[in-house]
Amino acid sequence: MKNKNRVLGALLGVAVGDALGAPLEFMSAEEIQATHGGSVRDMIGDGWLDVAPGEVTDDTQMTLAVAEGIALCPNDPVPAIGKRFLAWYDSKPKDIGNCCREAIEHVKRSGINDTSAAWHVAAASVHEKTGGQTAGNGALMRTVYPGLYYPPSEAHFAASVIAKMTHWHDESTMAVILYTMAISDLVAENEGIREGSGEIAWGKAQIERRMVNVRKRAEGKKITPSGYAINSAVCAINAIRDTGSFEDALVQAVNLGGDADTIGAITGGLAGALYGADAIPQRWVKKLDKGTVKRIEKLAEKAR
Ligand SMILES: [Mg+2]
């Protein structure tokens, strides 16, 4: 059984993190402070994508495509997700990551889009063509739902299969699997585990335990808010470790700048699963598009 408030929190968390960070994408932390006279704590819109306040980007759009594909075909979700990726691509989204664009175009060219193999061949070919440049955060950013929907024993396998539709690199897959395990733990309705320590302290410790190999992979390297999956994951878990609320975690994450919307989305998934939907500031949720919130609520209801 899943805790519904945390499931909803995780999905809404992705969307608010994405929308909060989108105006800050590709800025440095210093530029953000100078431009906005301090840290950004509200949905301000603008930025290089010229988003409206509360407008979400590819991170949320792809998360919802994954989630709806899973909810429709839980036993073989890739074809249903792939269909949604193609429709989304054809809608000419404002932003799309390189690996996702390359893999989607490969699938379109191949004329076969209704099997898992077609997507995995596409991603492997992008990996080869780019000399292994497929460890970006584009799979991690859309990966919250497997941990919300499936039982823990199935979630990480499903997550890795879905991640590898576009991102073939082992470091992306590792980050996706560990993130999924952390999400699974956080939303599990298992009060017994939490006895004796505060629920939030337990959850924060559990994120660190699950994601310790992400930290290990980053050891000795400078952590920047770049589009590299390991860096983004470390930025997200640092934001949760260093703060005591959903709001503060997200504010820390997006004000790093760099790939701010994606780091916001990744942080928002974890922080929403940790603190629950009730902890998400209403002033942020109210800025989201109503249709997006409806889709999110429906998907949260479907989590098993
Ligand atoms: Mg984005």
Residues whose N, C-alpha, C, O or C-beta is under 5 A from the ligand:
A	BS01	MG	T57 D58 D59 D95 D261
